[in-house]
Amino acid sequence: MLEPQWIEAVHDSLRSAVKRRLEVADVPVGVLLSGGLDSSLLVGLLSEAGVEDLRTFSVGFEDVPEERGSEFEYSDQVVERFRPRHSRFVIPNHEVLDRLPEAVAHMAEPMVGQDAVAFYLLAERVSREVKVVQSGQGADEVFAGYFWYPLMDAETGTDLDRFRKHYFDRPHVEFLETVASDYRGDDYTGQLIEELLAAPGADTFLDRVLRMDVTTLVVDDPVKRVDNMTMAWGLEARVPFLDQDLVELAFRMPPEIKLKSKGKHPLKVIARGLLPDAVIDRPKGYFPMPALKYVRGPFLERMRELLESERCRARGLYNRAHVDKLLGNPEAYMTPLQGSKLWHLALLEWWLQLNVDGAAALPA
């Protein structure tokens, strides 16, 4: 097929995916509207489908000098165009800090992505109004929307080397510095990724990466986070971009079509004229929650208490010299995807205290 035919096929399949998730709902349906292309496109398609009483929900947090804590400037434009019944929540840092133990206790496993806490706090409010929402998870993995895909694709070397350079949170040597000697071992992460990328059935490097992301990463990370944090409040999140028919169609599409327009080219073409151009052409956003990225003030003190606690020391999981290094200058140690390495350590220790040690009962 030619490119316009591929895009039209994706458009038809996406319309069907959105409608399919309406047909199995006998309650009002909302959209978790971040202001990004994916959730905004869902709002546009639902409006085109004639959904009445469409409800949308956005959340924001406190700004820091380096980063805004919300993307309301984009979500507001979508609301202005389609006029859904919209709810916008701003959650102050003191509430985030107070609610962190509750959010961590509800995690089925440690989830270091800062948006897990954001989804938990948003879902509480949304669940008071609707019981089903549509969410944009999966679009980046299916249609190559992340900035690292073209960077990986341009690299040379083995599949593992190309992937590792632009995605791994830390090299294996740093992991060995992070944990105590009893927990050191071989590079099992590298071995697993190498095996997944080597599986037969994908013609190009990018096809292999996208296949791995859709079958492994998206299941074990973003979708699991959203599902876990929304279901904590009895809220069901449905993900049209992971509709089986749509995913199978996208996997047949030549990857170079997806990479055009700095990624997600088919979705951007579909959105043109339906959504405001500013939403389509904006830089990729990542659900900002600055307090868990730029760790300062009471957030830093809480993480210090966790990592210097008797329980943490007795557990013996971390190399104390590495913990002290991160505590001494947390903002100097960020992952390639700009996550706080200190938060990663603190989150794991917190989760172990709440869910393994039995330090606190699960909140009601």
C-alpha positions as CSV (number, residue, x, y, z in Angstrom):
1,M,0.0,0.0,0.0
2,L,1.0,3.6,-0.5
3,E,1.4,5.9,2.5
4,P,-2.0,7.5,2.2
5,Q,-3.7,4.1,2.1
6,W,-1.8,3.0,5.2
7,I,-3.0,6.1,7.0
8,E,-6.6,5.8,5.9
9,A,-6.5,2.1,7.1
10,V,-5.1,3.2,10.5
11,H,-7.8,5.9,10.7
12,D,-10.6,3.4,10.1
13,S,-9.1,0.9,12.5
14,L,-8.7,3.5,15.2
15,R,-12.3,4.7,14.8
16,S,-13.4,1.1,15.3
17,A,-11.2,0.7,18.3
18,V,-12.6,3.7,20.0
19,K,-16.2,2.8,19.2
20,R,-15.6,-0.8,20.3
21,R,-14.7,0.4,23.8
22,L,-18.0,2.4,23.9
23,E,-20.1,-0.6,22.9
24,V,-19.1,-2.6,26.0
25,A,-19.7,0.3,28.4
26,D,-23.2,0.7,29.9
27,V,-22.0,3.7,32.0
28,P,-20.8,7.2,31.1
29,V,-17.3,7.2,29.6
30,G,-14.6,9.8,30.2
31,V,-11.1,10.4,28.8
32,L,-7.9,11.0,30.8
33,L,-6.9,14.1,28.9
34,S,-3.2,14.9,29.4
35,G,-3.0,17.5,26.6
36,G,-0.8,15.2,24.5
37,L,-1.6,14.0,21.0
38,D,-2.9,10.6,21.9
39,S,-5.5,11.5,24.6
40,S,-6.5,14.6,22.6
41,L,-7.1,12.4,19.5
42,L,-9.4,10.1,21.5
43,V,-11.5,13.2,22.5
44,G,-11.7,14.2,18.9
45,L,-12.7,10.8,17.7
46,L,-15.3,10.3,20.4
47,S,-16.8,13.7,19.5
48,E,-16.8,12.7,15.8
49,A,-18.6,9.5,16.8
50,G,-21.4,11.6,18.4
51,V,-20.8,10.7,22.0
52,E,-23.1,12.8,24.2
53,D,-22.1,14.0,27.6
54,L,-18.4,13.3,26.9
55,R,-16.3,13.9,30.1
56,T,-12.6,14.7,30.3
57,F,-10.2,15.0,33.2
58,S,-6.8,16.6,33.5
59,V,-4.4,16.9,36.5
60,G,-1.5,19.2,37.2
61,F,1.0,19.7,40.0
62,E,3.1,22.5,41.3
63,D,5.7,24.1,39.0
64,V,9.4,24.3,39.7
65,P,11.8,26.8,37.9
66,E,13.0,24.0,35.6
67,E,9.6,22.6,34.6
68,R,5.9,23.2,34.6
69,G,3.8,20.8,36.6
70,S,0.9,20.7,34.2
71,E,0.1,20.7,30.5
72,F,-3.2,22.6,30.8
73,E,-2.2,25.0,28.0
74,Y,-2.7,22.1,25.6
75,S,-5.6,20.3,27.2
76,D,-7.5,23.6,27.5
77,Q,-7.3,24.0,23.7
78,V,-8.9,20.6,23.2
79,V,-11.6,21.4,25.7
80,E,-12.2,24.7,23.9
81,R,-12.6,22.9,20.6
82,F,-14.9,20.0,21.6
83,R,-16.6,21.4,24.7
84,P,-16.8,18.2,26.8
85,R,-17.8,18.3,30.4
86,H,-14.3,19.0,31.7
87,S,-12.7,18.7,35.2
88,R,-9.3,20.1,35.9
89,F,-7.5,19.2,39.2
90,V,-4.4,20.9,40.6
91,I,-2.8,18.9,43.4
92,P,-0.4,20.8,45.7
93,N,2.9,19.3,46.8
94,H,1.9,18.9,50.4
95,E,-1.0,16.6,49.4
96,V,1.3,14.6,47.1
97,L,3.7,14.1,50.0
98,D,0.9,13.1,52.4
99,R,-0.6,10.6,49.9
100,L,2.6,9.0,48.7
101,P,2.5,6.1,51.3
102,E,-1.0,5.3,50.2
103,A,-0.1,5.3,46.5
104,V,3.0,3.2,47.1
105,A,1.0,0.7,49.2
106,H,-1.4,0.2,46.4
107,M,1.3,-0.7,43.9
108,A,1.2,-4.4,42.9
109,E,5.0,-4.1,42.4
110,P,7.5,-1.2,42.7
111,M,6.6,1.4,40.1
112,V,9.3,4.2,39.8
113,G,7.6,6.1,37.0
114,Q,6.5,9.3,38.6
115,D,3.2,9.2,36.6
116,A,2.1,6.2,38.7
117,V,1.5,8.5,41.7
118,A,-0.2,11.1,39.4
119,F,-2.6,8.5,38.0
120,Y,-3.4,7.3,41.5
121,L,-4.3,10.8,42.7
122,L,-6.2,11.6,39.4
123,A,-8.1,8.3,39.5
124,E,-9.5,9.1,43.0
125,R,-11.2,12.2,41.7
126,V,-12.3,10.8,38.4
127,S,-13.9,7.7,40.0
128,R,-16.3,10.0,41.8
129,E,-17.8,10.9,38.4
130,V,-17.4,8.0,36.0
131,K,-16.4,4.3,36.2
132,V,-14.8,3.9,32.8
133,V,-12.3,6.1,31.0
134,Q,-10.3,5.8,27.8
135,S,-6.6,6.5,27.9
136,G,-3.9,7.0,25.3
137,Q,-1.4,4.4,26.5
138,G,0.3,2.4,23.8
139,A,0.3,4.9,21.0
140,D,4.0,5.8,21.4
141,E,5.1,2.1,21.3
142,V,2.8,1.1,18.4
143,F,3.5,4.2,16.2
144,A,7.1,5.0,17.3
145,G,6.4,8.2,19.1
146,Y,9.3,8.4,21.5
147,F,12.4,10.5,20.7
148,W,14.8,7.6,21.2
149,Y,13.4,5.5,18.3
150,P,15.1,7.5,15.5
151,L,18.2,7.8,17.6
152,M,18.4,4.0,18.0
153,D,17.6,3.5,14.4
154,A,20.5,5.7,13.3
155,E,23.1,3.8,15.5
156,T,25.4,1.1,14.4
157,G,26.4,-2.1,16.3
158,T,24.4,-4.9,17.7
159,D,20.7,-4.6,18.4
160,L,21.4,-4.6,22.1
161,D,24.1,-1.9,21.9
162,R,21.8,0.3,19.8
163,F,18.9,-0.1,22.2
164,R,20.9,0.1,25.5
165,K,22.6,3.3,24.5
166,H,19.4,5.3,24.4
167,Y,17.1,3.5,26.8
168,F,18.7,1.8,29.8
169,D,18.3,3.7,33.0
170,R,21.9,2.9,34.0
171,P,24.8,0.8,32.8
172,H,25.3,-2.5,34.5
173,V,28.5,-1.3,36.1
174,E,26.4,1.4,37.9
175,F,23.9,-1.2,39.0
176,L,26.8,-3.1,40.6
177,E,27.8,0.1,42.4
178,T,24.2,0.6,43.6
179,V,23.5,-2.7,45.4
180,A,25.5,-4.4,48.1
181,S,27.8,-7.3,47.1
182,D,25.3,-10.0,48.0
183,Y,22.9,-8.7,45.2
184,R,25.4,-8.4,42.4
185,G,25.3,-10.7,39.4
186,D,25.5,-10.9,35.7
187,D,23.8,-8.4,33.3
188,Y,20.5,-10.3,33.2
189,T,18.7,-7.3,31.8
190,G,21.0,-7.1,28.8
191,Q,20.6,-10.9,28.3
192,L,16.8,-10.6,28.3
193,I,16.7,-7.7,25.9
194,E,19.1,-9.4,23.5
195,E,17.0,-12.5,23.5
196,L,13.8,-10.6,22.9
197,L,15.3,-8.6,20.0
198,A,16.7,-11.7,18.4
199,A,13.4,-13.5,18.2
200,P,12.4,-14.3,14.5
201,G,9.7,-12.6,12.6
202,A,10.7,-8.9,12.4
203,D,12.5,-7.6,9.3
204,T,14.2,-4.4,10.6
205,F,15.8,-3.2,13.8
206,L,12.9,-0.8,14.5
207,D,10.4,-3.5,13.9
208,R,12.2,-5.7,16.4
209,V,12.2,-2.9,19.0
210,L,8.6,-2.0,18.5
211,R,7.6,-5.6,18.7
212,M,9.5,-6.0,22.0
213,D,8.0,-2.7,23.4
214,V,4.4,-3.7,22.6
215,T,4.6,-7.3,23.8
216,T,6.8,-6.7,26.8
217,L,7.5,-3.1,27.8
218,V,4.0,-1.7,27.4
219,V,2.5,-4.6,29.3
220,D,4.9,-4.6,32.2
221,D,5.2,-0.8,32.6
222,P,2.8,1.9,31.3
223,V,-0.3,-0.1,31.0
224,K,0.3,-1.9,34.3
225,R,0.8,1.4,36.0
226,V,-2.4,2.9,34.7
227,D,-4.4,-0.2,35.3
228,N,-3.1,-0.7,38.9
229,M,-3.5,2.9,39.9
230,T,-7.0,3.4,38.4
231,M,-8.4,0.0,39.6
232,A,-7.3,1.0,43.1
233,W,-10.3,3.3,42.9
234,G,-12.6,1.0,41.0
235,L,-12.0,2.9,37.8
236,E,-11.6,1.0,34.5
237,A,-9.1,2.4,32.0
238,R,-9.5,1.2,28.4
239,V,-6.8,1.7,25.8
240,P,-7.9,1.9,22.2
241,F,-4.4,2.3,20.8
242,L,-3.7,-1.3,22.0
243,D,-6.7,-2.7,20.1
244,Q,-5.5,-6.0,18.6
245,D,-6.7,-5.2,15.1
246,L,-5.1,-1.8,15.2
247,V,-1.7,-3.1,16.5
248,E,-1.6,-5.9,13.9
249,L,-2.2,-3.3,11.2
250,A,0.4,-1.0,12.5
251,F,3.0,-3.8,12.6
252,R,2.5,-4.4,8.9
253,M,3.1,-0.8,8.2
254,P,6.7,0.1,7.0
255,P,8.5,1.6,10.0
256,E,9.8,4.6,8.1
257,I,6.2,5.9,7.8
258,K,5.8,5.9,11.6
259,L,9.2,7.7,12.0
260,K,8.2,10.6,9.8
261,S,7.1,13.9,11.5
262,K,9.4,13.1,14.4
263,G,7.4,10.0,15.2
264,K,3.7,9.0,15.2
265,H,3.3,10.3,11.7
266,P,0.1,8.5,10.9
267,L,-1.6,9.8,14.0
268,K,-0.5,13.3,13.3
269,V,-1.9,13.2,9.8
270,I,-5.2,11.9,11.1
271,A,-5.3,14.6,13.8
272,R,-4.5,17.5,11.4
273,G,-7.7,19.5,11.0
274,L,-9.4,17.7,13.8
275,L,-7.2,18.9,16.7
276,P,-5.5,22.3,17.2
277,D,-2.2,22.5,15.4
278,A,-0.5,23.4,18.7
279,V,-1.4,20.1,20.2
280,I,-0.2,18.1,17.2
281,D,3.1,20.0,16.8
282,R,4.0,20.4,20.5
283,P,7.1,18.7,22.0
284,K,6.4,15.3,23.4
285,G,5.3,15.5,27.1
286,Y,5.7,13.0,29.9
287,F,3.0,13.7,32.5
288,P,5.1,16.1,34.6
289,M,5.3,15.6,38.4
290,P,8.3,17.9,39.2
291,A,8.4,17.1,43.0
292,L,9.5,13.5,42.2
293,K,12.0,14.6,39.6
294,Y,13.7,17.5,41.2
295,V,13.9,16.1,44.7
296,R,14.0,19.0,47.2
297,G,12.8,20.2,50.6
298,P,10.4,17.8,52.4
299,F,10.5,15.3,49.6
300,L,14.3,15.0,50.0
301,E,13.9,14.7,53.7
302,R,11.3,12.0,53.4
303,M,13.6,10.0,51.1
304,R,16.5,10.6,53.4
305,E,14.4,9.2,56.3
306,L,13.6,6.1,54.3
307,L,17.1,5.4,53.0
308,E,18.8,6.0,56.3
309,S,16.2,4.1,58.4
310,E,17.1,1.1,60.5
311,R,14.9,-1.1,58.2
312,C,16.8,0.0,55.1
313,R,20.2,-0.5,56.7
314,A,19.2,-3.9,58.1
315,R,17.9,-5.0,54.7
316,G,21.4,-4.5,53.3
317,L,20.1,-4.1,49.7
318,Y,22.0,-0.9,48.8
319,N,25.6,0.0,48.8
320,R,25.7,2.8,51.4
321,A,28.3,4.8,49.7
322,H,26.1,5.0,46.6
323,V,23.1,6.0,48.7
324,D,25.1,8.8,50.4
325,K,26.3,10.0,46.9
326,L,22.7,10.4,45.7
327,L,21.5,12.0,48.9
328,G,24.3,14.5,48.8
329,N,23.3,15.9,45.4
330,P,20.1,14.2,44.1
331,E,19.6,16.5,41.1
332,A,23.0,15.6,39.7
333,Y,21.9,12.0,39.2
334,M,19.2,11.5,36.7
335,T,18.5,8.7,34.3
336,P,18.8,9.2,30.5
337,L,15.0,9.6,30.4
338,Q,15.3,12.3,33.2
339,G,14.0,10.3,36.2
340,S,15.5,10.8,39.7
341,K,17.8,7.9,40.6
342,L,17.3,8.8,44.3
343,W,13.5,8.4,43.9
344,H,14.1,5.0,42.3
345,L,16.0,3.8,45.4
346,A,13.5,5.4,47.8
347,L,10.5,4.0,46.1
348,L,11.8,0.5,46.2
349,E,12.6,0.8,49.9
350,W,9.3,2.3,50.6
351,W,7.4,-0.4,48.7
352,L,9.3,-3.1,50.6
353,Q,8.5,-1.5,54.0
354,L,4.8,-1.1,53.2
355,N,4.2,-4.4,51.3
356,V,6.8,-6.8,52.5
357,D,7.8,-5.8,56.0
358,G,4.2,-5.1,57.0
359,A,5.1,-1.7,58.4
360,A,1.6,-0.4,57.5
361,A,-1.7,-1.9,56.5
362,L,-3.1,-1.1,53.1
363,P,-5.3,2.0,53.2
364,A,-9.0,1.3,53.0
